[in-house]
Amino acid sequence: MSRISVRGFAVASATAVTTVGAVVGVASGNSLPANGDNLETTAADATLLADIPVGEQAQVQVASLTQQADAQAAAADAVARKSAEEAARLQAAKDAEAKKEAAEETAKREAEARAAKEAEERASRSAVRDASSFSTQSSYSISEVQAIARQMVPGDQFQCFSNIVDHESSWNYRAQNPSSGAYGLVQALPASKMASAGADWRTNPATQIKWGLNYMNDRYGSPCGAWSFWQANRWY
């Protein structure tokens, strides 16, 4: 190779080497100057590819390409990691939003179900007959008293109400406890408390049922609540 203008070739070589990151100085182990403003000075001090023995030039070139490939691979890995992190962040946000929407939908369905049940219960209560709607009689059989109760007590509470009356009076609306004075179907104590439901509480089972139902609802939430307490304590 003829070396024309060694200084000019050095400048050109230094420029090329600076661009790719490193043929100059590989053989000697020196690093390039960080400032590329004075390329002539760099070229004068650097070992040029042409100055390296022919047998070693291929090794220097391979080493430079390897460095470039490693740098590119590292950059690609960084980009891939950043992309993966961003994708994971977006997916997490998407999952959180979907979970929130599902929870809101579940809460909405539960609220609708509760509202429907409450409406059904209100409708059931409104269909229940009041004590005043029954004509009074001089006396009532057990079956007649039970028939009245079925029309006054909500259907889902009747069995619990019936259980209590079975134990307290066996459906005898004139039953009286000789020792305590408790009276009637639900054995009110004192008996006069039933006057709040009607003046005919002594002889009208509908009035007694009305009072007993109100008592169970007010104190225990429902006849079934009263029955649960009765089972645990044998009184209510």
MIFI-204037 format. One record per residue (C-alpha): chain; x, y, z; residue in one letter. Coordinates in Angstrom, 3 decimals. Each point is the difference from the previous one (the first is absolute). Layout:
+-------+----------+----------+----------+------+
: tikol :        u :        v :        w : mise :
+-------+----------+----------+----------+------+
:     A :        X :        Y :        Z :    a :
...
+-------+----------+----------+----------+------+
***
This chain:
+-------+----------+----------+----------+------+
: tikol :        u :        v :        w : mise :
+-------+----------+----------+----------+------+
:     A :    0.000 :    0.000 :    0.000 :    m :
:     A :    1.482 :    3.390 :   -0.983 :    s :
:     A :   -0.288 :    2.498 :    2.810 :    r :
:     A :   -0.953 :    3.317 :   -1.514 :    i :
:     A :   -0.218 :    2.868 :    2.398 :    s :
:     A :    0.395 :   -2.014 :    3.128 :    v :
:     A :   -1.303 :    2.928 :    2.036 :    r :
:     A :   -3.159 :    0.300 :   -2.135 :    g :
:     A :   -0.563 :   -3.767 :    0.182 :    f :
:     A :    0.407 :    0.188 :    3.761 :    a :
:     A :   -2.698 :    2.643 :    0.237 :    v :
:     A :   -2.376 :   -2.042 :   -2.138 :    a :
:     A :    0.782 :   -3.171 :    1.932 :    s :
:     A :   -0.534 :    1.720 :    3.333 :    a :
:     A :   -3.344 :    1.319 :   -1.189 :    t :
:     A :   -1.182 :   -3.473 :   -1.034 :    a :
:     A :    1.287 :   -1.591 :    3.162 :    v :
:     A :   -1.671 :    2.620 :    2.188 :    t :
:     A :   -3.335 :   -0.685 :   -1.720 :    t :
:     A :   -0.041 :   -3.777 :    0.614 :    v :
:     A :    1.490 :    0.148 :    3.488 :    g :
:     A :    3.364 :   -1.508 :   -0.421 :    a :
:     A :    2.522 :   -1.374 :   -2.355 :    v :
:     A :    2.484 :    2.667 :    0.983 :    v :
:     A :    1.952 :   -0.960 :    3.100 :    g :
:     A :   -1.294 :   -3.610 :    0.179 :    v :
:     A :    3.390 :   -1.559 :   -0.587 :    a :
:     A :    1.783 :    2.243 :    2.471 :    s :
:     A :   -2.825 :   -0.024 :    2.554 :    g :
:     A :   -0.377 :    3.811 :    0.027 :    n :
:     A :   -3.440 :    1.637 :    0.079 :    s :
:     A :   -1.153 :    2.693 :   -2.401 :    l :
:     A :   -0.181 :    3.621 :    1.094 :    p :
:     A :   -3.516 :    0.975 :    0.961 :    a :
:     A :    0.179 :    3.310 :   -1.945 :    n :
:     A :   -0.041 :   -0.482 :   -3.780 :    g :
:     A :    0.611 :    3.697 :   -0.844 :    d :
:     A :    3.699 :   -0.388 :   -0.858 :    n :
:     A :    0.095 :   -3.039 :   -2.242 :    l :
:     A :    3.490 :    0.738 :   -1.295 :    e :
:     A :    1.473 :   -0.160 :    3.483 :    t :
:     A :   -1.916 :   -3.206 :    0.647 :    t :
:     A :    1.193 :   -1.544 :   -3.213 :    a :
:     A :    3.594 :    0.983 :    0.651 :    a :
:     A :    0.009 :   -1.666 :    3.420 :    d :
:     A :   -2.082 :   -3.043 :   -0.952 :    a :
:     A :    0.990 :   -3.356 :   -1.356 :    t :
:     A :   -1.597 :   -0.303 :   -3.440 :    l :
:     A :   -1.350 :   -3.219 :   -1.472 :    l :
:     A :    2.629 :    0.296 :   -2.716 :    a :
:     A :    2.731 :    0.108 :    2.637 :    d :
:     A :   -1.154 :   -3.292 :    1.535 :    i :
:     A :    1.662 :   -3.086 :   -1.434 :    p :
:     A :   -2.093 :   -1.592 :   -2.736 :    v :
:     A :   -0.417 :   -3.215 :    1.966 :    g :
:     A :   -1.577 :    1.845 :    2.917 :    e :
:     A :   -2.302 :    2.347 :   -1.935 :    q :
:     A :   -2.797 :   -2.621 :   -0.286 :    a :
:     A :    0.076 :   -0.584 :    3.757 :    q :
:     A :   -0.278 :    3.733 :    0.665 :    v :
:     A :   -2.929 :    0.313 :   -2.401 :    q :
:     A :   -1.773 :   -3.010 :    1.530 :    v :
:     A :    0.513 :    1.421 :    3.501 :    a :
:     A :   -1.510 :    3.322 :   -1.106 :    s :
:     A :   -3.027 :   -1.690 :   -1.588 :    l :
:     A :   -0.493 :   -2.122 :    3.125 :    t :
:     A :   -0.025 :    3.117 :    2.154 :    q :
:     A :   -2.534 :    1.608 :   -2.296 :    q :
:     A :   -2.187 :   -3.130 :    0.067 :    a :
:     A :    0.188 :   -0.147 :    3.809 :    d :
:     A :   -0.949 :    3.657 :    0.277 :    a :
:     A :   -2.913 :   -0.458 :   -2.389 :    q :
:     A :   -1.162 :   -3.115 :    1.879 :    a :
:     A :    0.159 :    1.866 :    3.316 :    a :
:     A :   -1.997 :    2.874 :   -1.468 :    a :
:     A :   -2.555 :   -2.432 :   -1.425 :    a :
:     A :   -0.296 :   -1.725 :    3.386 :    d :
:     A :   -0.602 :    3.345 :    1.708 :    a :
:     A :   -2.709 :    0.901 :   -2.494 :    v :
:     A :   -1.588 :   -3.444 :    0.390 :    a :
:     A :    0.016 :    0.284 :    3.798 :    r :
:     A :   -1.542 :    3.446 :   -0.144 :    k :
:     A :   -2.663 :   -1.223 :   -2.426 :    s :
:     A :   -0.747 :   -3.021 :    2.204 :    a :
:     A :   -0.278 :    2.187 :    3.104 :    e :
:     A :   -2.355 :    2.400 :   -1.768 :    e :
:     A :   -2.113 :   -2.880 :   -1.320 :    a :
:     A :   -0.174 :   -1.503 :    3.499 :    a :
:     A :   -1.032 :    3.370 :    1.452 :    r :
:     A :   -2.739 :    0.438 :   -2.591 :    l :
:     A :   -1.230 :   -3.573 :    0.543 :    q :
:     A :   -0.073 :    0.484 :    3.778 :    a :
:     A :   -2.029 :    3.187 :   -0.419 :    a :
:     A :   -2.338 :   -1.785 :   -2.399 :    k :
:     A :   -0.420 :   -2.942 :    2.421 :    d :
:     A :   -0.677 :    2.365 :    2.900 :    a :
:     A :   -2.656 :    1.834 :   -2.000 :    e :
:     A :   -1.634 :   -3.286 :   -1.042 :    a :
:     A :    0.025 :   -1.191 :    3.624 :    k :
:     A :   -1.559 :    3.273 :    1.148 :    k :
:     A :   -2.724 :   -0.233 :   -2.649 :    e :
:     A :   -0.723 :   -3.628 :    0.958 :    a :
:     A :   -0.266 :    0.940 :    3.686 :    a :
:     A :   -2.323 :    2.892 :   -0.822 :    e :
:     A :   -2.154 :   -2.271 :   -2.159 :    e :
:     A :   -0.181 :   -2.611 :    2.776 :    t :
:     A :   -0.936 :    2.658 :    2.563 :    a :
:     A :   -2.647 :    1.339 :   -2.368 :    k :
:     A :   -1.528 :   -3.460 :   -0.503 :    r :
:     A :    0.024 :   -0.658 :    3.756 :    e :
:     A :   -1.655 :    3.357 :    0.662 :    a :
:     A :   -2.656 :   -0.738 :   -2.619 :    e :
:     A :   -0.608 :   -3.436 :    1.514 :    a :
:     A :   -0.364 :    1.511 :    3.485 :    r :
:     A :   -2.369 :    2.661 :   -1.317 :    a :
:     A :   -2.100 :   -2.642 :   -1.768 :    a :
:     A :   -0.152 :   -2.118 :    3.150 :    k :
:     A :   -0.970 :    2.982 :    2.137 :    e :
:     A :   -2.681 :    0.970 :   -2.509 :    a :
:     A :   -1.321 :   -3.551 :    0.072 :    e :
:     A :   -0.069 :    0.022 :    3.790 :    e :
:     A :   -1.783 :    3.355 :    0.041 :    r :
:     A :   -2.526 :   -1.302 :   -2.491 :    a :
:     A :   -0.486 :   -3.092 :    2.134 :    s :
:     A :   -0.555 :    2.106 :    3.109 :    r :
:     A :   -2.390 :    2.316 :   -1.767 :    s :
:     A :   -2.071 :   -3.010 :   -1.058 :    a :
:     A :   -0.282 :   -1.145 :    3.626 :    v :
:     A :   -3.379 :    0.693 :    1.542 :    r :
:     A :   -0.339 :    2.229 :    3.026 :    d :
:     A :   -1.797 :   -1.170 :    3.142 :    a :
:     A :   -2.813 :    2.450 :   -0.573 :    s :
:     A :   -0.917 :   -1.661 :   -3.297 :    s :
:     A :   -1.290 :   -3.140 :    1.762 :    f :
:     A :   -3.551 :   -0.087 :    1.308 :    s :
:     A :   -0.196 :   -0.799 :    3.688 :    t :
:     A :   -1.493 :   -3.240 :    1.288 :    q :
:     A :   -1.116 :   -1.201 :    3.406 :    s :
:     A :    2.578 :   -2.791 :   -0.134 :    s :
:     A :    2.654 :   -1.443 :   -2.314 :    y :
:     A :    1.248 :   -3.513 :   -0.634 :    s :
:     A :    3.705 :   -0.719 :   -0.270 :    i :
:     A :   -0.287 :   -0.445 :   -3.771 :    s :
:     A :   -1.775 :    3.369 :   -0.297 :    e :
:     A :    2.668 :    1.712 :    2.075 :    v :
:     A :    2.727 :   -1.568 :   -2.137 :    q :
:     A :   -1.809 :    1.089 :   -3.176 :    a :
:     A :   -0.065 :    3.581 :    1.280 :    i :
:     A :    3.704 :   -0.172 :    0.842 :    a :
:     A :    0.846 :   -1.249 :   -3.502 :    r :
:     A :   -1.665 :    3.094 :   -1.427 :    q :
:     A :    1.737 :    2.396 :    2.386 :    m :
:     A :    3.541 :   -1.397 :    0.242 :    v :
:     A :    2.311 :    0.229 :   -3.064 :    p :
:     A :    0.303 :   -3.397 :   -1.673 :    g :
:     A :    3.728 :   -0.369 :    0.562 :    d :
:     A :   -0.466 :    0.715 :    3.735 :    q :
:     A :   -3.101 :   -2.016 :    0.732 :    f :
:     A :    1.714 :   -3.246 :    1.010 :    q :
:     A :    2.195 :    1.796 :    2.532 :    c :
:     A :   -3.029 :    1.850 :    1.386 :    f :
:     A :   -1.917 :   -3.261 :    0.160 :    s :
:     A :    2.853 :   -1.752 :    1.853 :    n :
:     A :   -0.046 :    2.639 :    2.727 :    i :
:     A :   -3.791 :   -0.082 :    0.369 :    v :
:     A :    0.080 :   -3.818 :    0.117 :    d :
:     A :    2.341 :    0.113 :    2.994 :    h :
:     A :   -1.551 :    2.994 :    1.744 :    e :
:     A :   -3.733 :   -0.725 :   -0.219 :    s :
:     A :   -0.678 :   -2.905 :   -2.373 :    s :
:     A :   -2.081 :    2.507 :   -2.042 :    w :
:     A :   -2.402 :    0.652 :    2.889 :    n :
:     A :   -0.760 :    3.731 :   -0.152 :    y :
:     A :   -1.431 :   -0.137 :    3.542 :    r :
:     A :    3.012 :   -1.811 :    1.511 :    a :
:     A :    1.165 :    1.505 :    3.296 :    q :
:     A :    3.030 :   -0.802 :    2.133 :    n :
:     A :   -1.308 :   -0.342 :    3.589 :    p :
:     A :    3.304 :    0.955 :    1.594 :    s :
:     A :    1.200 :    2.899 :   -2.168 :    s :
:     A :   -3.251 :    1.247 :   -1.489 :    g :
:     A :    1.324 :   -0.215 :   -3.581 :    a :
:     A :   -2.949 :   -0.165 :   -2.367 :    y :
:     A :   -1.081 :   -0.902 :   -3.517 :    g :
:     A :    1.541 :   -1.621 :   -3.055 :    l :
:     A :    3.439 :    1.538 :    0.515 :    v :
:     A :   -0.243 :    0.165 :    3.834 :    q :
:     A :    0.451 :    3.736 :    0.330 :    a :
:     A :    1.270 :    1.075 :    3.426 :    l :
:     A :   -1.610 :    1.983 :    1.386 :    p :
:     A :   -3.021 :   -0.874 :   -2.092 :    a :
:     A :   -1.217 :    3.594 :   -0.053 :    s :
:     A :    2.839 :    0.918 :   -2.375 :    k :
:     A :   -2.132 :   -1.423 :   -2.815 :    m :
:     A :   -2.423 :    2.891 :    0.448 :    a :
:     A :    2.316 :    2.023 :   -2.255 :    s :
:     A :   -1.235 :   -2.195 :   -2.889 :    a :
:     A :   -3.688 :    0.209 :    0.886 :    g :
:     A :   -2.414 :    0.214 :    2.881 :    a :
:     A :   -1.348 :   -3.487 :   -0.754 :    d :
:     A :    3.353 :   -1.709 :    0.658 :    w :
:     A :   -1.543 :   -2.438 :    2.512 :    r :
:     A :   -2.465 :   -1.545 :   -2.480 :    t :
:     A :    1.300 :    0.740 :   -3.514 :    n :
:     A :    2.834 :   -2.234 :   -1.252 :    p :
:     A :    0.644 :    2.407 :   -2.921 :    a :
:     A :    0.813 :    2.761 :    2.497 :    t :
:     A :    2.346 :   -2.346 :    1.891 :    q :
:     A :    1.705 :   -1.060 :   -3.245 :    i :
:     A :    0.441 :    3.644 :   -0.987 :    k :
:     A :    1.607 :    0.850 :    3.312 :    w :
:     A :    2.193 :   -3.122 :    0.018 :    g :
:     A :    1.226 :    0.648 :   -3.549 :    l :
:     A :    0.884 :    3.616 :    0.804 :    n :
:     A :    1.802 :   -1.108 :    3.162 :    y :
:     A :    2.106 :   -2.586 :   -1.853 :    m :
:     A :    0.873 :    2.451 :   -2.783 :    n :
:     A :    0.915 :    2.805 :    2.390 :    d :
:     A :    2.046 :   -2.094 :    2.423 :    r :
:     A :    1.542 :   -2.682 :   -2.225 :    y :
:     A :   -0.398 :    1.327 :   -3.524 :    g :
:     A :   -2.471 :   -2.702 :   -1.035 :    s :
:     A :   -1.870 :   -3.053 :    1.311 :    p :
:     A :    2.919 :   -2.165 :   -1.179 :    c :
:     A :    2.384 :    2.170 :    2.018 :    g :
:     A :   -2.282 :   -0.493 :    3.025 :    a :
:     A :   -0.134 :   -3.743 :   -0.618 :    w :
:     A :    3.802 :   -0.248 :   -0.105 :    s :
:     A :    0.174 :    1.797 :    3.346 :    f :
:     A :   -2.745 :   -2.204 :    1.420 :    w :
:     A :    1.872 :   -3.158 :   -0.990 :    q :
:     A :    3.125 :    1.216 :    1.776 :    a :
:     A :   -1.734 :    1.278 :    3.149 :    n :
:     A :   -3.415 :   -1.707 :    0.165 :    r :
:     A :   -1.649 :    3.398 :    0.228 :    w :
:     A :   -0.112 :    3.120 :   -2.136 :    y :
+-------+----------+----------+----------+------+
***
